[in-house]
């Protein structure tokens, strides 16, 4: 279920996925894949991702689009090869 722009919870939690890349780190929200950033350090990437999320929320509100719900969970699953 998605929140509408007019019924946003005052606080939502999103799941960030960080990947080490050649230039530093890439960050992306699991529940909102369009929110993606890069940074030289993990801290820089995290801050940039937070800024991008705020901007995306504002853009969705202005456009009257539904805002994806957060609350996902990532789990690493070990496998023998």
N, C-alpha and C positions, 0 to 999 in steps of 0.2 A: 504494500500500500504506500502511496506517496502523499506527502504533505502538499497542500495547495499553498500558493504564495500568501494567502490571507490567514492560514491556520498553521503557522510555524511555531514549533515548540521554542521557548526562549533559549533552550540549550539542547543541542544535538551532538552526538559523537559519531565521527566517521573513522573508518579504518584506513590508515595510510600504509602503503607498500613502498619500500625503498629498495632500489637496485643500484649496486655499484656499477658505474660506467666509466669509460676512459677519462672523461673530463671531471668526474666527481661522483655525484649521486643523482638519480632520477627518482622523483616521488610521484605517486599517483594514488587517488582515492579509489578503494575497491568498489564502493557503492556508487561512485560518480566518476567513471573513467575519463570524462572530459576534463577533469581537474588534474592536471599533470604539470610538473615543474622540474627544473634541474638546479643544482647548486654545486659549488666547488667542494663544500663540506656537507656533512649530514645536517648540521645545525642550520646552515644557509638554505639547504633544500627544504628542511622542515618549516622554516620561517616563510619561505617563498610559497610553499604549499598552503600554509595557513592564509596568507594574503590572497592567493588565487581563489581559495574557497570563499572568502568573504566577498570578493569581487563577483564570483559566479552566483552567489546567493542574491546579491543586489541586482544583477542582470536578470535573473529568473523572476524576481519580484516585479521589476519594471515591465517585463514581458508577459507577466501573468502566467508563467509556466509552473508546472508542478516541481517541487524541490524533492529530490530523492531522499528517502529516509536513510539514516545512518544505522549504526549498531551492528555492523558485520563482524565477523570473527575470522582471523587467519590462523591456520594451524599447519605446522610443519609435520609431514608424515615421512618417517624413515622407511627406506626400502633397501633391500640387499640386491646388489647387482653382480 
